[in-house]
Amino acid sequence: MKRLLTALLLAIPLLVAVPQAHATVSPGPLAEGDVIYHVVVDRFHNGDTTNDDSGNGEYDPADLGMYHGGDWAGLTAKLDYIKNLGATAIWISPVSEQEPLSRDQGEGSYHGYFTKNFATPNTHFGSTAELQTLIDTAHDKGMKMILDVVPNHTTDYLAGTSTTYNPATYKPAAPLDNSGYFHHTGDCLFDGSMTQAQLEVCDLGGLDDLDQSNPTVSQYLIDTYKDWVDMGFDGIRVDAAKHIAKPWLATFEQAMGVPTFGEAFVGDVDFVSD
């Protein structure tokens, strides 16, 4: 017994001497009953003016179609305000790097749907470290975080049904800089003439439609978004879900490991219920 007590006493200083890392605990996965506050990050609060203007013409607070300066640092500073409104979850704009402007130069990518590189952050919103701080701080305050994902398309790099990038440098980041990874059927028509199958392969608003049936495309989207989710996101909102094949959406959700909900401009209960 003396030997056992001595061993335990000798072990105590070793245990106390090891510093304990701070672990931010999520309030849990997104669930029915959560009150979601949707934040268009660029329009919310500007916490760091140094990331406002990249010099590409996309920053103009006087123009509703351009960047205005909101970022993750600004949102982090206002989390108590959101919590006091009664929100239990925050849905933020897509986090990935954007093409600064639309093909016609008339619209900035402040909304997050002109993706250039799915794997890197939109520097207008901040760094990956600042995003992590936002997630951790929200969790510390008992709020969940929702990631907006855009697996349907990139920005409009390919004009019309073209399969060639023109100029050759105007294209998405690798590995999606292969025009063979996209559909080339032209723009979606919203006049009731297209079948669901056609709506899944057309360009939504001219944005280049990704072919999720291609194994390279599918695995890249799944792996990349899983990396973002693993930062601590508790749920996912899927942009343009109606324009993506349902079997792939099911595979994607299972791989992410968190609850998802999606955008579908249709009132057909049979279509949206599953």
C-alpha positions as CSV (number, residue, x, y, z in Angstrom):
1,M,0.0,0.0,0.0
2,K,2.9,2.4,0.9
3,R,4.4,1.9,-2.6
4,L,1.0,2.6,-4.2
5,L,0.5,5.8,-2.2
6,T,4.0,7.0,-3.0
7,A,3.5,6.4,-6.7
8,L,0.2,8.3,-6.7
9,L,1.8,11.2,-4.8
10,L,4.7,11.4,-7.2
11,A,2.3,11.4,-10.1
12,I,0.3,14.4,-8.8
13,P,2.9,17.1,-9.5
14,L,3.3,15.8,-13.1
15,L,-0.4,16.0,-13.7
16,V,-0.7,19.5,-12.3
17,A,2.3,20.7,-14.3
18,V,0.8,19.9,-17.7
19,P,-1.1,23.0,-19.0
20,Q,-4.7,22.3,-20.1
21,A,-5.5,23.7,-23.6
22,H,-8.8,25.6,-23.8
23,A,-11.4,23.5,-25.6
24,T,-14.3,25.3,-27.1
25,V,-17.4,23.1,-26.8
26,S,-20.1,23.4,-29.4
27,P,-23.7,23.7,-28.1
28,G,-24.5,20.7,-30.4
29,P,-25.6,20.1,-34.0
30,L,-28.2,22.3,-35.6
31,A,-31.6,21.1,-34.6
32,E,-35.3,21.8,-35.1
33,G,-36.3,24.7,-32.9
34,D,-33.1,26.6,-33.3
35,V,-33.6,30.3,-34.0
36,I,-31.3,31.2,-36.9
37,Y,-29.9,34.6,-37.5
38,H,-28.8,35.0,-41.1
39,V,-25.8,37.3,-41.6
40,V,-24.7,38.7,-45.0
41,V,-21.2,39.2,-43.6
42,D,-20.2,42.0,-45.9
43,R,-23.3,44.0,-44.9
44,F,-23.1,43.5,-41.1
45,H,-20.2,45.2,-39.3
46,N,-16.7,46.3,-40.4
47,G,-14.2,45.1,-37.8
48,D,-11.1,45.5,-40.0
49,T,-10.8,48.2,-42.6
50,T,-7.5,46.9,-44.0
51,N,-9.3,44.1,-45.8
52,D,-11.9,46.3,-47.5
53,D,-10.3,47.3,-50.8
54,S,-8.1,44.8,-52.8
55,G,-7.8,47.3,-55.6
56,N,-9.8,45.3,-58.1
57,G,-12.8,47.6,-58.2
58,E,-15.1,45.5,-56.1
59,Y,-15.2,47.8,-53.1
60,D,-17.7,50.6,-53.2
61,P,-19.9,51.3,-50.2
62,A,-22.1,53.7,-52.3
63,D,-23.0,50.8,-54.7
64,L,-25.4,48.0,-53.4
65,G,-23.8,45.6,-55.9
66,M,-20.3,45.9,-54.5
67,Y,-18.4,45.1,-51.3
68,H,-19.1,47.4,-48.3
69,G,-16.5,46.2,-45.8
70,G,-18.2,43.8,-43.3
71,D,-16.0,40.9,-42.0
72,W,-15.6,38.1,-39.5
73,A,-13.9,40.4,-37.0
74,G,-16.8,42.7,-37.1
75,L,-19.3,39.8,-36.6
76,T,-17.3,38.5,-33.7
77,A,-17.5,41.9,-32.0
78,K,-21.4,41.8,-32.3
79,L,-22.1,38.3,-31.1
80,D,-23.6,39.5,-27.8
81,Y,-26.0,41.7,-29.8
82,I,-27.2,38.7,-31.8
83,K,-27.4,36.4,-28.8
84,N,-29.5,39.0,-27.0
85,L,-32.0,38.9,-29.8
86,G,-32.7,35.3,-28.9
87,A,-30.8,33.7,-31.8
88,T,-29.3,30.2,-31.1
89,A,-27.5,29.8,-34.4
90,I,-25.8,32.0,-36.9
91,W,-25.8,31.3,-40.7
92,I,-23.0,33.2,-42.4
93,S,-22.1,34.0,-46.0
94,P,-20.0,31.5,-47.9
95,V,-16.4,31.6,-46.7
96,S,-14.4,30.7,-49.8
97,E,-12.2,32.9,-52.0
98,Q,-14.2,34.8,-54.6
99,E,-13.6,36.1,-58.1
100,P,-13.8,39.9,-57.2
101,L,-16.2,40.8,-59.9
102,S,-18.8,39.2,-62.2
103,R,-17.9,38.6,-65.9
104,D,-19.4,41.9,-66.9
105,Q,-17.7,43.7,-64.0
106,G,-21.0,45.0,-62.9
107,E,-21.4,43.1,-59.6
108,G,-19.0,42.3,-56.7
109,S,-18.8,38.9,-55.1
110,Y,-19.8,40.3,-51.6
111,H,-22.5,37.7,-51.3
112,G,-20.1,34.7,-51.7
113,Y,-21.6,33.0,-54.7
114,F,-18.8,33.7,-57.3
115,T,-16.4,31.1,-56.0
116,K,-12.9,31.0,-57.4
117,N,-11.1,28.8,-54.8
118,F,-13.3,26.6,-52.6
119,A,-10.3,25.8,-50.3
120,T,-9.1,29.2,-49.3
121,P,-10.9,32.0,-47.4
122,N,-12.4,35.2,-48.8
123,T,-9.8,37.7,-47.6
124,H,-12.4,40.5,-47.7
125,F,-13.9,38.6,-44.7
126,G,-10.6,37.9,-43.0
127,S,-8.2,35.0,-42.4
128,T,-8.8,31.4,-41.5
129,A,-7.7,32.3,-37.9
130,E,-10.3,35.0,-37.7
131,L,-13.0,32.6,-38.9
132,Q,-11.9,30.2,-36.2
133,T,-12.1,32.9,-33.6
134,L,-15.6,33.7,-34.7
135,I,-16.7,30.1,-34.5
136,D,-15.0,29.5,-31.1
137,T,-16.4,32.8,-29.6
138,A,-19.9,32.0,-30.8
139,H,-19.7,28.5,-29.2
140,D,-18.4,30.0,-26.0
141,K,-21.6,32.1,-26.0
142,G,-23.8,29.1,-26.5
143,M,-24.5,29.8,-30.2
144,K,-24.2,27.4,-33.1
145,M,-22.6,28.2,-36.5
146,I,-23.9,27.4,-39.9
147,L,-21.8,27.2,-43.0
148,D,-23.2,28.3,-46.4
149,V,-21.9,25.9,-49.1
150,V,-21.9,26.4,-52.9
151,P,-21.3,23.1,-54.5
152,N,-23.4,23.8,-57.6
153,H,-21.2,26.2,-59.4
154,T,-18.2,28.6,-59.6
155,T,-18.4,32.1,-61.0
156,D,-19.1,32.7,-64.8
157,Y,-15.7,31.9,-66.3
158,L,-17.0,30.1,-69.4
159,A,-19.0,32.3,-71.6
160,G,-22.3,30.6,-72.7
161,T,-21.7,27.0,-73.7
162,S,-18.0,27.5,-74.4
163,T,-15.6,24.9,-73.2
164,T,-12.6,27.2,-73.5
165,Y,-11.4,29.8,-71.0
166,N,-10.9,33.2,-72.6
167,P,-8.6,34.7,-71.6
168,A,-6.8,31.5,-70.5
169,T,-6.0,33.0,-67.1
170,Y,-9.7,33.7,-66.3
171,K,-10.6,30.4,-64.7
172,P,-11.2,28.8,-61.3
173,A,-8.4,27.7,-59.1
174,A,-6.9,24.2,-59.4
175,P,-8.0,21.5,-59.4
176,L,-11.3,22.8,-60.9
177,D,-9.6,24.7,-63.7
178,N,-10.5,21.9,-66.2
179,S,-13.5,22.9,-68.3
180,G,-14.3,19.2,-68.6
181,Y,-15.5,19.3,-65.0
182,F,-18.5,21.4,-65.9
183,H,-21.7,21.1,-67.8
184,H,-22.1,23.2,-71.0
185,T,-25.8,23.3,-71.7
186,G,-26.3,27.0,-71.4
187,D,-28.3,29.1,-68.9
188,C,-31.2,27.8,-66.9
189,L,-34.7,28.9,-68.1
190,F,-37.3,29.7,-65.5
191,D,-40.3,29.6,-67.8
192,G,-41.5,26.1,-66.8
193,S,-40.0,24.5,-69.9
194,M,-37.1,22.7,-68.3
195,T,-37.3,19.3,-66.6
196,Q,-35.7,18.7,-63.2
197,A,-32.9,16.8,-65.0
198,Q,-32.2,19.8,-67.2
199,L,-32.3,22.2,-64.2
200,E,-29.5,20.1,-62.7
201,V,-27.1,20.7,-65.6
202,C,-27.8,24.2,-66.7
203,D,-25.9,27.4,-65.6
204,L,-27.8,29.2,-62.9
205,G,-27.6,32.9,-63.7
206,G,-24.8,32.1,-66.1
207,L,-22.6,30.6,-63.3
208,D,-20.6,27.7,-64.5
209,D,-22.3,24.5,-63.4
210,L,-20.1,21.8,-61.8
211,D,-20.5,18.2,-62.7
212,Q,-20.8,16.4,-59.4
213,S,-21.0,13.0,-61.2
214,N,-17.4,13.4,-62.0
215,P,-15.4,11.6,-59.3
216,T,-12.7,14.3,-59.1
217,V,-15.2,17.1,-58.7
218,S,-17.3,15.1,-56.2
219,Q,-14.3,14.2,-54.0
220,Y,-12.8,17.7,-54.1
221,L,-16.1,19.3,-53.0
222,I,-16.6,16.8,-50.3
223,D,-13.0,16.9,-48.9
224,T,-12.8,20.7,-49.1
225,Y,-16.1,21.4,-47.4
226,K,-15.4,18.8,-44.8
227,D,-12.2,20.7,-43.9
228,W,-14.3,23.9,-43.4
229,V,-17.0,22.0,-41.4
230,D,-14.3,20.5,-39.1
231,M,-13.4,24.0,-37.9
232,G,-16.5,23.6,-35.8
233,F,-19.6,24.3,-37.9
234,D,-22.7,22.8,-36.5
235,G,-24.9,22.8,-39.6
236,I,-24.9,23.6,-43.4
237,R,-27.1,25.5,-45.7
238,V,-26.8,24.3,-49.4
239,D,-27.0,27.0,-52.0
240,A,-29.0,26.2,-55.2
241,A,-29.9,22.7,-53.8
242,K,-32.7,22.3,-56.4
243,H,-30.1,22.4,-59.1
244,I,-28.0,19.5,-57.7
245,A,-28.9,15.8,-58.1
246,K,-30.5,14.5,-54.9
247,P,-28.4,11.3,-54.6
248,W,-25.2,13.5,-54.6
249,L,-26.7,15.8,-52.0
250,A,-27.4,12.8,-49.8
251,T,-23.8,11.6,-50.2
252,F,-22.5,15.1,-49.4
253,E,-24.6,15.5,-46.3
254,Q,-23.5,12.1,-44.9
255,A,-19.9,13.0,-45.5
256,M,-20.2,16.3,-43.7
257,G,-21.6,14.7,-40.6
258,V,-23.8,17.7,-39.6
259,P,-27.5,18.5,-40.4
260,T,-28.1,20.4,-43.7
261,F,-30.9,22.5,-45.2
262,G,-31.1,23.7,-48.8
263,E,-32.4,26.4,-51.0
264,A,-35.2,25.3,-53.3
265,F,-37.6,27.8,-55.0
266,V,-40.4,25.3,-55.4
267,G,-43.6,24.7,-53.4
268,D,-44.0,21.0,-54.4
269,V,-44.1,19.1,-51.1
270,D,-43.2,15.8,-52.8
271,F,-40.1,17.3,-54.2
272,V,-38.8,19.1,-51.1
273,S,-39.9,16.6,-48.4
274,D,-36.9,14.3,-48.8
